[in-house]
């Protein structure tokens, strides 16, 4: 998804009129036999931009965003500095495990 589309979703569902890197939505109505269902939406525009900034492959940036989305679905948040730091440490741990 591009920045324009993810901005529209962010505004519609979270009330924030800005583009973002990743959005994660639990689909409570779609849970089948206890199996969780969710959507993770990623801005490929942001991934490309950040990959260039951090001199990382775009594929690595995309994996990082998937991990970030999964952590949100598991209950992690990044709304305070301390929670963001804890989430970032967990992201890095999982990213190293998959690369």
C-alpha positions, 0 to 999 in steps of 0.5 A: 500500500502507498502512503496515500492509502495508508493515510486514509486508513489511519485517519478512518480507523485511528483518527490520525491524518498522517501516513504511517509505516504499518497498521495492524487490525484484529479481525474479531469477527473472523476468528474461526475455532480460536484461530486469530485473524488479523490484517497488517497493512504496510506502506511500501513507500515508507519502507523504501524511504526508510530502507534508503535512510538506514542503508538496509534492504527494502525486504528487511524493512518490510520484515521489520514492519510485519514483526512490528504489526504482529507485536501490536496484535500481541498487545505491545504498544509504542505510545510512551518512550519506555513502551516504544523502547521495549517494543523496539528491542523485541522487534530487533530480537525477532528480526535477527532471528529471521535474517 
